[in-house]
Amino acid sequence: MHPATPIDLTTWPRREHFAHYRRAVPCSYSMTVQLDATAFADFLSRSARKTYIAQIWAIASIVNRHDEFRMCLTESGAPAIWPVVHPAFTVFNPQRETFSCVWAEYNADFGAFHEAAAALLAEHSSAAEFFPQGELPANAFDVSSLPWASFTGFTLDIRDAWDHLAPIFTLGRYVRRGDQVELPLAVQIHHAAADGFHTARLVSELQELLAHPHWIDQ
């Protein structure tokens, strides 16, 4: 794992914002959106690729475009940027009615990522441990799925998580409205890492990726 690169605070435009939301008013915020997944769902219906893995990769690919979503803290508490972050995601065990958390290395090649993630989901579908692979890497971020229900709002109340700068994503069940398929997505963000502008850009770029899903079979 390559080390995170400390941010140069003398030139960083968000230096004051980071300090404010880390110390003076530490806070996170959540944003729930309904993504238009019509083309995405249609393409997957004609593909052998798995929907959940495609959703995870789409999120991870956008997260890895932007420094603000790859942030962490050094041992001294200074902000730093990972060169790459990897998705950690849930796999449900229906017999136990519990889930496990696994992770896969991010790969810009969706086909290679899909192969690795599919093997992980198959291997750990009956896992009893919360973390069957052991401790997650420091440069992991969380994606979870709630495929049994749709939602228009979703908030995680995380106690004393002011050092957790990585974004957290929650996916819901598809909703069909006429000819359109909507995918609920909740995004939890530490305000010290990113402002509303950055999260809106992430959502917009993710929407663009879902609208042009030909990458699924590449």
N, C-alpha and C positions, 0 to 999 in steps of 0.2 A: 504494500500500500504506500503510495507516494504521500509525503507529508503535505499538510495544508500550508498555503503561502500567506503570511501575515499581510494585512492591508496597510498600505502607507497612509497613516492618519493625517499627514500633512497635506495630502492632495485629494483625499476622499471626500466627495461632495456630501455624503450622508454622515459625516463624522458627528455633527451636533445631533442629528436625528437619532443615531445609534446610542449616543450617550444619554439622551433624554429618555428613550424608551427602554434602556437597560437599567438606569438608576433612578431617575426622577419619577417617571411614570411607567414602570414596567408593565407591559400589557401585550396580549395577543389579540387577534381578531379572526373571525370566521366569515366565509363568504360561500353561499350556496347558489349554484347556477344550474340551469337546465340546458345542457348542451344538445344541439341538433345532431343526432347520431344516425339520421336516416340513411345516408350513403354508406356510412361505416357498418351499420347493422346489415344492410342489404348485401354489401360486398362479403361480409363474413358468412352470411347464409349460403354463399356459393363457394366457400373456401374450406379447406381442411384445418385451418388455423383456429385456435381457441380464442373466444371473445375476451375472457378475463386477462389472458396474457397480452393480447393486443392492447387492451386498455392500459395495463401496467406499463408496457413499453412506450405507448404514446405519451403518457405522463412523464416517464423518466427521460424521454428524449427532449421534452421542453424544459424540464427542470435543469438538465445538463447544459442548456444553452446560456443560462444566466447566473452570474456570480451570486446574486442575492439569495438564490435558492440552494446554494452550495456552501453556505456560511457555517462556521463553527467558531469555537473559542479556543485560544491557546491556553496553556497552563496558567499564564498570568492574567487571563480574562480578556485578552485583546482579540479583536475580530480577525478571522482568517478565512481563506477560500480553499475548499478541496478542489483538486483538478478534475475529479469525477466523483459522482455519488451513485450509489446502487440502491435499487428498490427492495425493500423488505415488505412482504405481503402475506396475507392470511390464507390458510387452507383449512377448510371445515371438515371435521370428523363427525358424520351424521350419527354414528353409533353412540358416541360419547356425548354428542351435542356440545362439543368444545372445538376450539380452533387452535391451530399452531401458527407460528410466525416463521417463515423461511425467507431467504434472500438469494438473489441471483446477481452476478456481475452485470452491470449495464454494458450492452454492446450496441453500437450504432447500427449494426446489421441486424434487422428484425428477425430474419430467419435463424441466425445463430442464437439470438436471445431466446426465441420461441422454443428452440430445441432444448436448451438448458433449463428453462423455466418449466416446461412441460414434464421433463424428467423429475424435477424437484417436487412438483405437485403430485405426480404419481407415486413417488417414493414415500412422501410424508402424508398421504391422504388418510392414513390410519394411525398417525402418530399420537402418542399420549402426552408427550412433552410439549411445553409451551414453545421452547426454542430447540427443536430437534437437531439443528446444526451447531448448537453451542451459541456462545455470545455473538451478537451481531457486530459487524465491523463498525468502527466509529463513523465512517462516511456512508452510513445507510440512512434512508428516509422511509417513512411509513406510507403504505397504501393498503387500505382495507376495503372489503366489499360487503354490502348489505343487500344481497340479491333477492331477498324475500319481501322487500318493501321499497316503495318509492318514497321520496321525501322532498319537501320544499325548504326545509331548514334542518340543520344538523350542527350541533356545537359540542366540542369536547371541553370539559371543565378540568383543566390539568393543574393540580396544586403545585405551587413552588417550582414551576418549570421554566424559570426565567433564563436558564442556560441552554434551553433546547431551541436552537435557531432553525433547525430543519423543518420544512413544511410537512404537513400531514394531510393525506387525501383520503376521502371516503366516497365510494361509489355506491349508487343505489340501483334499484330495479328499473329497467326500461319502462317508459310510459308511451303509449300510442295515442296520438291526438290527430285523428283524421289520417292523412297520409304521412304524417311526421312521427318519427321516433325520437323521444327525448331521453337523455341520460342524466340523472341527477348526480351532481358532483359537489361535495363540500370540501373546502380548502381551509385549513387552519394555519395561520401565519403569525410568527413573532414580529411585532411591529418594529423591533430594533433591526431586524433583517430586511424587511421589505415594507413598502407603503402600498396604498391602494392602487396606485399607478402600475406598480410592478406586478401585482396579482392580477389586475385586469389584463395586462399584456400577456401574462401566462395563459389565462383563460382564452383570450382571443387566438393565440397561436395554437393552442390545443384544439379549439374549434376548427381552425383551418386544416389541421392535420386530419381530423375526423371527416371533414368535407371532401377530402381528396385521399381516399384510403388505398390507392393502388400499391402502396408500400407493403401492404399485408402479404401479398404473394411474391414479393421480391426476395 
